[in-house]
Amino acid sequence: MEISSDQSDSLLSLSSSTPQNSLNDDNLPSHPPNQSPHQPGTGQNGQPTLQVPSNAHMLRRFAIRSLLLVVIPPLVTIYYFFIWKVLVSEDPERLPVGHRNAIWVYYSWFIVGVFGLNVSRYGLAGVEAAMLQHEFWHAKNAMVLTMHSGHSWSGLGGWARCLKRLFARKHIVGRLWYLLATLSLMATVALPLSGLSFELFDGYVKSSEIPNVIGYNASDFNRRPPQRLGERLGGVWQVGSPTVLPAAGVAFTAPYLDRSQYSYLGELPNSLPDDGESVPDLFLVPQARYPSGGEAWGLRISYNCSLVDSVSNFTILSQRDMFTYAGRAGYDPYGMGYQDFHRTLSTSDPSKITAFNATASNIFGFGAVGSNTDDNAWYSGGEGFEYTAGGGGNASILEYALWQFHRDIAGDVDFNNTVSPSISGMGYPIYKTEDGSFAHNSSFWEGAAHLFNTTLYLGHVRAVAPPIGVRCARVSTLGTAKLDLDTFTFHSFAPGPPPEFGTIEINTVVFGTSVLRMLPTTNLDRIFESANAPQPLGAGNLQYYQNFLRPDMLLRSIVRAHAFDAMALMYDNVNTLANAYPQPNMTTMRPGKIIGLGVVPPLVPGVFFCIWAFGCCVLGVLYGFSPRWAETLDAFSFLRFGADYADDICDPQEFGSTVEFDKSDGLCRIPGLVGDSRVKREVGHITLVPRGNIASKRKKYM
């Protein structure tokens, strides 16, 4: 059929008079062609009525999807914090203990995390559809809406496209896309970071097994031979052995102490300090192969040794003007080297001082040990446990002062005379005269003048070192306590001395007494060795030291002596389980995997998880349960919206079929609000509409 020119002009005129983008109720399609949305009928008064089509429906709610969004992300976040705060060992090196199911919790976390991430995306996809109907959150135009296709805000592809367009200074997303992308990104980043926050470590987990232990208990503590304690102490001390506790080697601390502040408790097996560190409150119990807890009897100790830099720091040795001779000391039961001179001096108070000399090849030493306790004291149950660092309470005090003199021997060269810190105000037993020779100070200690053979020693003295000293305060007691394997602490301590066996000589002396007995019988070369100091050099059949005994060496030697004294009291300084016996009041742990902290602080992913969970919960409550046209913004929704605007997107100049959607500028002229195109009618139609055409929850739509 041919069209005349007049007819053609009429069609062109009609076409040009119809605006393409007019979105009023009359020209925007809201029902299939050739079908009226309202079928007329007759009411009771004879007036025509409108009948709602059978395919018209109310907006729907999708409660399950929204409920998952509200519940699952917070639960995942709570699970993360539960693992961190309850199951993670803050310091697996120092406290290598954990829950028996920690390894399964560790692996389950990643399953739960991935599940939670996907559930949140599932729930946010539903919230997205509801928020696109909202006046504040709706897409600015169809291009921004198209960016929501495939829920691009939830994955790397969408994030990369957004960044690419931002660098090109082209904004193709709106505030809703940014909000949903931020929440998804929080969870996506937090999950792998959590894997770097937690790590599996080798450690111990609890069991119900009864351990076999080594160490003394209340029934045999006082049944050892009289000289055994001194022999066990001196042998390991003088060779510089490590101060490591036997077997599992757990030193339990008082609950108020922070174990991380003490380096010797840094790993298992624990040690006792071998330098100037203090022991504030430790409980030594029989040891098993693995850490064991429950109720145990043991030795509770506290001691602190420090260098002395002033005579005023001494409370016993400072009484040097009141010394009186009290007789020669007994034999040397420790095998530390027989002393030519060994004298006991008395003071005006119950304290006691022992003066002695010692020789270490080219170094002659004159020392004094003071104590305020009896060197035969044994545990009776009335010791108490009051202690202060300065020696208050019922602390036992040990004070040690040492004067050293360098004497020449064949091959003695390059001797270092430096000694620091030294004791000020202490004086010297010999002094240098005006002519450069050395003389005996007869007024220094009147009662101990005969400790020096001036003919033998003074003629060979080349240098005099200033005095050095150490002061120790000790307290100890025996008793029973409950052991906490989660923190390696003890509590509910009850004093309980071992039973006596009728002979006072057989009762074991208290902690520190063996050190008090041993030091006056010890040559300087033994102190050098016990401190792991550099070995002397050889010159033919002779040997010589290149320096005086330094204060730090003396401190290390005395501190180590106390460590071995404690281990001799409890374990005989034995480190084998050959003679282990069952301990029914205790339960042991077994090796297993525990969760520890990784390289990323747990707080970092924790913050991300909290933001993610809070955002999901808020959006789910505010928008998730709102009625909407579809469960999600899916492909069918885009198909329907496109059909409504079929005439608008047919121009190949603006809507090319082979270019990216963000290059189709015509999309910017199509509105992005998902709303009602038939606001004034009884039955509405959901499509893309301008601002203000909000869909009503009380209408039906088709």
C-alpha positions in Angstrom: 0.0 0.0 0.0 1.5 3.3 -1.0 1.4 6.3 1.2 0.8 9.7 -0.3 2.9 12.6 0.5 0.1 14.2 2.4 -0.3 11.1 4.5 3.4 10.9 5.1 3.5 14.5 6.3 0.6 13.8 8.6 2.4 10.7 10.2 5.5 12.7 10.7 3.6 15.5 12.3 1.8 13.0 14.6 5.2 11.4 15.5 6.8 14.7 16.3 3.9 15.7 18.4 4.4 12.7 20.8 7.2 13.3 23.3 9.5 10.3 23.7 10.3 10.7 27.4 6.9 11.8 28.8 6.2 9.6 31.8 2.7 10.6 32.8 -0.1 8.2 33.5 -1.4 8.3 30.0 1.6 7.4 27.8 3.7 5.1 30.0 2.6 1.4 29.3 1.2 -0.2 32.4 -0.6 -3.3 31.0 -0.3 -5.6 28.0 -1.5 -4.2 24.6 -5.2 -4.3 23.8 -6.1 -5.0 27.5 -7.7 -2.4 29.7 -6.4 -2.4 33.3 -10.0 -1.7 34.6 -13.0 -3.8 33.5 -16.3 -1.9 34.0 -19.1 -3.5 35.9 -22.4 -2.5 37.6 -22.7 -1.7 41.3 -25.7 -1.9 43.6 -26.8 1.6 42.7 -26.6 0.9 39.0 -23.4 2.9 38.6 -20.5 1.4 36.8 -17.6 0.2 39.0 -14.0 -0.8 38.2 -12.9 -4.4 38.7 -9.3 -5.1 39.7 -7.7 -7.5 37.2 -7.0 -11.0 38.4 -3.3 -10.7 37.7 -2.9 -7.6 39.9 -1.0 -8.2 43.2 0.1 -6.3 46.3 3.8 -5.7 46.9 5.4 -8.6 48.6 7.6 -9.1 51.7 10.5 -11.6 51.7 11.0 -12.2 55.4 13.4 -15.1 55.3 16.0 -13.3 53.2 15.8 -10.3 55.5 15.9 -12.4 58.7 19.1 -14.1 57.5 20.6 -10.7 56.9 19.7 -9.5 60.4 20.8 -12.6 62.2 23.8 -14.3 60.5 26.4 -11.4 60.2 26.1 -10.6 63.9 26.4 -14.3 64.8 29.5 -14.6 62.6 31.0 -11.6 64.3 30.2 -13.0 67.8 31.8 -16.3 66.8 34.9 -14.4 65.8 35.2 -12.6 69.1 34.4 -15.8 71.0 37.4 -17.5 69.3 39.6 -14.5 70.0 38.7 -13.8 73.6 38.0 -17.4 74.8 40.0 -19.9 72.7 43.0 -18.0 71.6 46.2 -18.2 73.7 47.5 -14.6 73.9 51.1 -15.9 74.2 51.5 -19.5 72.9 55.2 -19.4 73.7 54.6 -18.4 77.3 51.3 -20.2 77.9 51.1 -23.0 75.3 47.7 -24.4 76.5 44.4 -24.4 74.8 41.0 -26.1 74.3 41.0 -29.7 73.1 38.8 -28.8 70.2 40.7 -25.7 69.2 41.9 -27.2 65.9 38.3 -27.9 64.8 37.2 -24.4 65.8 40.0 -22.9 63.8 39.0 -24.8 60.6 35.3 -24.2 61.2 35.9 -20.5 61.4 36.7 -20.3 57.7 33.6 -22.3 56.8 31.5 -20.1 59.0 33.1 -16.9 57.6 32.6 -17.9 54.0 29.0 -18.9 54.8 28.4 -15.6 56.6 29.8 -13.6 53.7 27.6 -15.3 51.2 24.5 -15.0 53.4 25.1 -11.3 53.7 25.3 -10.9 50.0 22.2 -12.9 49.7 20.4 -10.6 52.2 21.8 -7.4 50.8 20.6 -8.3 47.4 17.0 -8.2 48.8 17.6 -5.0 50.7 18.9 -3.4 47.5 15.6 -4.0 45.7 13.7 -2.4 48.6 16.0 0.6 48.9 15.7 1.3 45.1 12.1 2.1 45.8 13.1 4.6 48.4 13.2 8.4 47.7 16.6 8.8 49.3 18.4 5.7 48.0 17.0 5.3 44.5 19.3 5.4 41.5 19.7 8.8 39.9 19.0 7.4 36.4 18.9 4.2 34.4 22.7 4.2 33.9 23.2 4.2 37.7 20.6 1.5 38.0 22.3 -0.6 35.4 25.4 -0.5 37.5 23.4 -2.5 40.1 22.9 -5.3 37.7 24.3 -8.6 38.8 24.8 -7.1 42.3 28.1 -5.7 41.1 28.7 -4.0 44.4 29.4 -7.4 46.0 32.4 -8.4 43.9 35.8 -7.5 42.5 34.5 -6.9 39.0 32.1 -4.2 40.1 34.7 -2.5 42.4 37.2 -2.5 39.5 34.7 -1.0 37.1 33.8 1.7 39.6 37.4 2.6 40.2 38.1 2.7 36.5 35.2 5.1 35.9 36.2 7.2 38.9 39.7 7.7 37.4 38.1 8.7 34.2 36.0 11.3 36.1 32.8 9.6 35.2 30.4 8.8 38.1 28.2 5.8 37.3 27.2 4.7 40.8 25.1 6.3 43.5 25.1 6.4 47.3 23.2 3.0 47.6 25.9 1.3 45.5 28.7 2.7 47.6 26.9 1.7 50.8 26.4 -1.9 49.7 29.9 -2.1 48.3 31.4 -0.8 51.6 29.6 -3.5 53.6 30.6 -6.2 51.2 34.2 -5.0 51.1 34.4 -5.0 54.9 33.5 -8.7 55.1 35.6 -9.6 52.1 38.7 -7.9 53.6 38.0 -9.0 57.2 37.8 -12.7 56.4 41.3 -13.2 55.0 42.7 -10.9 57.6 41.2 -13.1 60.3 43.2 -15.9 58.9 46.4 -13.9 59.5 45.2 -13.0 63.0 44.9 -16.7 64.2 47.5 -19.4 63.8 47.8 -23.0 64.9 50.7 -23.7 67.3 52.0 -26.8 69.0 50.9 -26.8 72.6 49.0 -28.8 75.2 45.3 -29.6 75.7 43.6 -30.8 78.8 42.9 -34.5 79.5 41.7 -36.6 82.4 44.9 -38.7 82.7 46.8 -39.0 86.0 50.4 -37.9 85.6 53.6 -39.6 86.7 55.7 -37.0 88.4 59.2 -36.4 89.9 60.0 -34.3 92.9 59.6 -34.5 96.6 56.2 -34.5 98.3 55.2 -34.0 101.9 55.8 -37.6 102.8 59.5 -37.7 101.8 60.7 -34.1 101.9 62.4 -34.6 105.3 63.7 -38.1 104.5 66.7 -37.3 102.4 70.3 -37.8 103.7 71.7 -34.8 105.7 74.4 -33.9 103.2 72.4 -34.6 100.0 71.0 -31.2 99.6 74.4 -29.5 99.7 75.9 -32.0 97.3 73.1 -31.6 94.8 73.4 -27.9 94.9 77.1 -27.4 94.7 77.6 -29.9 91.8 75.4 -28.3 89.3 76.0 -24.7 90.4 79.8 -24.6 90.1 79.8 -25.9 86.5 77.3 -23.2 85.3 74.5 -25.6 84.4 71.2 -24.1 83.0 68.6 -23.2 85.6 65.8 -25.0 83.8 63.1 -26.8 85.7 62.9 -30.5 85.0 60.3 -32.4 82.8 57.5 -30.1 81.7 59.1 -27.4 83.9 56.0 -25.3 84.9 56.6 -22.7 87.6 53.2 -21.6 88.8 52.8 -17.9 89.7 50.5 -16.0 92.0 47.3 -14.8 90.2 48.2 -11.2 90.5 51.4 -11.5 88.6 51.9 -10.8 84.9 54.0 -13.7 83.6 55.0 -11.7 80.5 57.1 -9.4 82.7 59.6 -12.2 83.6 61.8 -13.5 80.8 62.6 -16.8 82.6 58.9 -17.7 82.3 58.9 -17.0 78.5 58.7 -20.6 77.4 58.3 -24.2 78.5 60.1 -25.6 80.3 60.3 -22.5 82.6 63.6 -21.5 84.2 64.5 -19.8 87.4 66.5 -16.5 86.9 70.2 -16.6 86.3 70.7 -12.9 86.4 69.4 -10.0 88.5 65.7 -10.7 87.8 63.5 -11.2 90.9 61.3 -14.1 91.8 58.2 -12.4 93.2 56.0 -15.4 94.1 56.5 -18.9 92.5 55.1 -22.3 93.5 57.2 -25.3 92.6 55.4 -28.6 92.5 56.3 -32.1 91.3 56.7 -32.1 87.6 55.3 -34.5 84.9 56.2 -35.0 81.3 53.5 -32.6 80.3 52.0 -29.7 82.3 49.8 -31.0 85.0 47.2 -29.3 87.3 44.8 -30.1 90.1 45.9 -29.9 93.7 49.6 -30.3 94.6 52.0 -29.9 97.5 55.1 -27.9 96.9 57.6 -25.1 97.7 56.5 -21.5 97.6 59.4 -19.1 97.2 60.1 -15.5 96.6 63.5 -13.8 96.5 65.3 -10.8 95.1 69.1 -10.2 94.8 70.6 -6.9 93.8 73.9 -5.2 93.6 75.0 -2.9 96.4 76.5 0.5 95.7 76.6 1.9 99.2 77.4 0.6 102.6 74.1 2.0 103.7 72.3 -0.6 101.7 73.7 -3.3 104.0 71.8 -3.9 107.3 74.2 -6.6 108.6 77.6 -6.0 107.1 77.4 -2.3 107.8 78.0 -3.3 111.5 81.6 -3.8 110.8 82.7 -1.7 113.8 81.0 -4.1 116.2 82.5 -7.3 115.0 83.9 -9.7 117.6 85.7 -13.0 117.0 83.4 -16.0 117.5 85.7 -18.8 116.4 86.7 -20.8 113.4 84.0 -22.3 111.1 83.6 -26.0 110.5 84.5 -28.2 107.6 83.6 -27.6 104.0 80.6 -30.0 103.2 80.2 -28.7 99.6 83.5 -29.7 98.1 84.0 -26.1 96.9 87.6 -25.8 97.8 89.2 -25.7 101.3 89.8 -22.3 102.7 93.0 -21.4 104.5 91.0 -19.0 106.8 87.4 -19.1 107.6 86.1 -17.2 110.6 82.7 -16.6 112.2 82.1 -13.2 113.6 79.2 -12.0 115.8 77.4 -8.7 116.0 75.4 -6.8 118.6 72.1 -8.3 117.3 71.2 -11.9 116.4 72.7 -11.5 113.0 75.9 -13.4 112.1 78.8 -12.7 109.8 81.3 -15.1 108.3 84.6 -13.7 107.1 86.7 -15.7 104.7 89.4 -15.5 102.1 89.5 -17.1 98.7 92.0 -17.5 95.9 91.6 -17.7 92.2 95.0 -18.0 90.6 96.2 -14.4 90.3 93.3 -12.9 92.3 93.2 -13.0 96.0 89.8 -12.4 97.6 88.6 -11.4 101.0 84.9 -11.7 101.6 82.2 -11.5 104.2 78.7 -13.1 104.3 76.1 -11.8 106.7 72.7 -13.3 107.5 69.9 -12.7 110.0 68.8 -16.4 110.1 70.1 -19.6 111.6 71.8 -21.8 109.1 70.1 -24.9 110.6 66.5 -23.6 110.3 64.0 -26.0 108.9 60.3 -25.8 108.0 58.0 -25.9 111.0 54.8 -24.4 109.5 55.1 -21.0 111.1 57.2 -19.4 108.4 54.4 -17.3 106.8 54.9 -15.6 103.5 55.4 -11.9 104.1 57.9 -10.4 101.8 59.0 -7.0 100.5 61.8 -6.2 98.1 63.7 -4.3 100.7 63.7 -7.3 103.1 60.8 -6.5 105.3 58.3 -8.9 106.6 59.8 -12.2 107.6 62.4 -12.2 104.9 65.7 -14.0 105.4 68.6 -11.7 104.5 71.9 -12.6 102.9 74.6 -10.0 102.3 77.8 -10.7 100.5 80.8 -8.3 100.2 84.0 -9.1 98.4 87.4 -7.3 98.2 89.8 -8.4 95.5 93.6 -7.9 95.0 95.5 -8.6 91.9 98.7 -10.4 92.5 101.4 -11.1 89.9 102.3 -14.5 88.8 104.4 -15.7 85.9 102.9 -14.8 82.6 100.4 -12.4 84.1 99.8 -9.7 81.4 97.1 -7.2 80.3 95.1 -7.3 83.5 91.9 -5.1 83.6 91.5 -3.4 86.9 88.1 -1.9 86.2 85.3 -2.8 88.7 81.9 -1.0 88.6 79.6 -0.5 90.4 81.4 -0.8 93.7 80.4 -0.2 97.3 81.0 3.3 98.5 81.9 3.9 102.2 83.0 0.3 102.8 86.7 0.8 103.3 89.6 -1.6 102.4 91.3 -4.3 104.4 94.7 -3.3 102.9 95.8 0.1 101.5 98.5 1.6 99.4 101.1 3.5 101.2 102.9 6.7 100.1 105.9 4.7 98.8 103.6 2.6 96.6 103.7 -0.6 98.7 100.6 -2.2 100.3 100.0 -2.5 104.0 97.4 -4.3 106.1 94.7 -2.1 107.6 94.6 -3.5 111.2 91.7 -1.4 112.2 89.4 -2.6 109.4 88.1 -5.7 111.1 89.8 -6.1 114.4 88.5 -9.5 115.1 89.6 -10.9 111.7 93.1 -9.5 111.5 94.7 -12.9 111.3 92.8 -13.7 108.0 95.8 -12.2 106.2 99.4 -13.4 106.1 101.1 -10.2 105.2 104.4 -11.9 104.4 102.7 -14.2 101.9 100.4 -11.9 100.1 101.1 -8.2 100.5 104.5 -8.4 98.7 102.8 -9.7 95.5 99.8 -7.3 95.4 99.7 -5.1 92.2 96.3 -3.6 92.4 93.3 -3.4 94.8 89.8 -3.4 93.5 87.0 -1.5 95.3 84.6 -3.8 97.2 81.6 -5.2 95.4 78.5 -6.7 97.0 75.1 -8.4 96.6 72.2 -8.3 99.0 69.4 -10.9 98.8 66.0 -11.1 100.6 64.3 -14.5 100.6 61.1 -16.0 101.9 59.7 -19.5 101.5 57.2 -21.9 102.9 55.7 -25.3 102.1 52.0 -26.1 101.5 49.2 -27.2 99.2 47.5 -25.1 96.4 45.3 -25.6 93.5 46.9 -25.2 90.0 45.2 -23.5 87.1 46.5 -24.8 83.8 44.8 -22.1 81.7 47.0 -19.4 83.3 49.8 -21.4 85.0 48.8 -19.8 88.3 48.1 -21.2 91.8 45.5 -20.2 94.3 43.9 -21.3 97.6 47.4 -21.9 99.1 47.3 -23.6 102.5 50.6 -23.9 104.5 51.5 -27.5 105.3 55.0 -28.5 106.5 56.2 -32.1 105.9 56.0 -34.5 108.9 59.0 -34.7 111.2 60.7 -38.0 111.8 62.0 -37.5 115.3 65.6 -36.4 114.5 66.3 -32.8 114.0 69.4 -33.4 112.0 67.4 -35.1 109.3 64.9 -32.2 108.7 65.6 -30.4 105.5 66.8 -26.8 105.9 64.8 -23.9 104.5 65.4 -22.3 101.1 68.5 -20.2 101.0 70.2 -21.9 103.9 72.4 -24.1 101.7 73.5 -21.0 99.8 74.4 -19.3 103.1 76.5 -22.4 104.1 78.2 -22.7 100.7 79.4 -19.2 99.8 82.0 -18.8 102.6 83.6 -22.1 101.5 83.9 -21.2 97.9 87.0 -20.1 96.0 86.8 -17.3 93.5 87.5 -19.6 90.6 84.3 -21.5 91.4 82.4 -18.3 91.4 83.9 -17.4 88.0 82.8 -20.8 86.7 79.3 -20.7 88.2 78.7 -17.3 86.5 79.8 -18.7 83.1 82.5 -16.1 83.0 85.4 -16.3 80.5 87.9 -19.0 81.3 91.4 -18.1 82.6 94.3 -18.2 80.2 97.1 -20.7 80.6 100.8 -20.0 81.1 102.7 -23.3 81.5 101.4 -25.0 84.6 99.7 -21.8 85.8 96.5 -20.0 84.8 95.5 -16.4 85.3 92.4 -14.3 84.9 92.5 -11.1 82.9 90.1 -9.2 85.1 88.7 -9.0 88.5 85.4 -10.7 89.3 82.9 -8.1 88.0 79.8 -7.2 90.1 77.5 -8.6 87.4 79.3 -11.9 87.6 79.0 -12.1 91.4 75.3 -11.3 91.1 74.7 -13.9 88.5 76.6 -16.5 90.6 74.6 -15.9 93.7 71.2 -15.7 91.9 72.0 -19.0 90.2 72.9 -20.5 93.6 69.4 -19.7 94.8 67.9 -21.2 91.7 69.7 -24.5 92.2 68.9 -24.4 95.9 65.2 -24.3 95.1 65.5 -27.0 92.5 67.5 -29.2 94.9 64.9 -28.8 97.6 62.1 -29.9 95.3 63.7 -32.1 92.6 67.2 -33.0 93.8 68.4 -31.2 90.6 67.4 -34.4 88.7 66.0 -34.0 85.2 64.8 -37.5 84.4 61.4 -39.3 84.7 63.0 -42.7 85.5 61.8 -42.6 89.1 58.5 -40.9 88.4 55.5 -41.9 90.6 51.7 -41.4 90.0 50.1 -38.3 91.5 46.3 -39.0 91.9 45.4 -35.5 92.9 46.6 -34.1 89.6 45.6 -34.4 85.9 48.0 -34.0 83.0 47.7 -32.4 79.6 48.6 -34.0 76.3 50.3 -32.5 73.2 47.9 -30.9 70.7 47.2 -28.0 68.5 46.2 -24.7 70.0 45.2 -21.3 68.5 47.5 -18.4 69.0 47.8 -14.9 67.7 49.1 -14.3 64.2 50.8 -11.4 62.5 47.7 -9.2 62.2 46.2 -7.9 65.4 42.7 -9.4 65.9 41.2 -6.0 66.5 41.7 -5.0 62.9 39.4 -7.6 61.3 37.3 -7.4 64.4 36.5 -3.7 63.6 35.7 -4.7 60.0 33.4 -7.5 61.1 31.6 -5.1 63.5 31.0 -2.5 60.8 29.8 -5.2 58.5 27.5 -6.8 61.0 26.1 -3.5 62.3 25.4 -2.3 58.7 23.7 -5.5 57.6 21.6 -5.6 60.8 20.4 -2.0 60.4 19.6 -2.2 56.7 17.8 -5.5 57.3 15.6 -4.1 60.0 14.9 -0.8 58.3 14.4 -1.9 54.7 14.6 -5.7 54.5 11.0 -6.4 55.7 9.5 -3.6 53.5 7.2 -4.8 50.7 8.7 -4.6 47.3 7.9 -5.5 43.7 10.4 -8.4 43.5 12.7 -10.4 45.7 15.8 -8.9 44.1 16.8 -6.6 41.2 17.1 -9.5 38.8 17.3 -10.0 35.0 13.5 -10.2 34.7 13.1 -6.8 36.3 15.5 -5.2 33.8 13.7 -7.0 31.0 10.3 -5.5 32.1 11.8 -2.0 32.6 13.4 -2.2 29.2 10.1 -3.2 27.6 8.4 -0.2 29.2 11.0 2.1 27.6 11.4 0.2 24.3 10.7 3.2 22.2 13.3 5.2 24.1 16.2 2.9 23.7 15.8 2.1 20.0 18.1 4.9 18.8 21.4 3.3 17.8 23.2 6.6 18.2 22.6 6.7 21.9 22.1 3.0 22.7 24.6 1.1 20.7 24.4 -2.7 21.0 28.2 -3.2 21.0 29.4 -0.6 23.5 29.6 -0.5 27.2 26.4 0.6 28.9 28.2 3.5 30.6 28.9 4.9 27.1 25.2 5.0 26.3 24.4 8.5 27.3 20.8 8.0 26.6 20.5 6.0 29.8 21.1 9.2 31.8 17.8 10.6 30.5 15.8 7.6 31.7 14.8 7.9 35.4 16.2 5.4 38.0 13.5 5.3 40.7 11.6 2.0 40.8 8.1 3.3 41.5 4.5 3.6 40.3 3.8 5.0 36.9 0.0 5.0 37.7 0.0 6.9 40.9 -3.6 8.2 40.5 -5.1 4.9 39.5 -6.4 2.0 41.6 -4.1 -0.5 40.0 -0.5 0.7 39.6 2.4 -0.3 37.4 6.0 -0.8 38.7 8.6 0.6 36.3 11.2 3.4 36.2 9.6 6.7 37.1 10.7 10.2 38.0 11.2 11.3 41.6 8.0 11.5 43.7 6.2 8.5 42.1 6.7 6.3 45.1 5.0 2.9 45.1 2.3 2.5 47.7 2.2 -0.4 50.0 -1.6 -0.4 50.0 -2.1 -0.7 46.2 -2.1 -3.6 43.8 0.2 -3.6 40.8 0.4 -5.5 37.6 
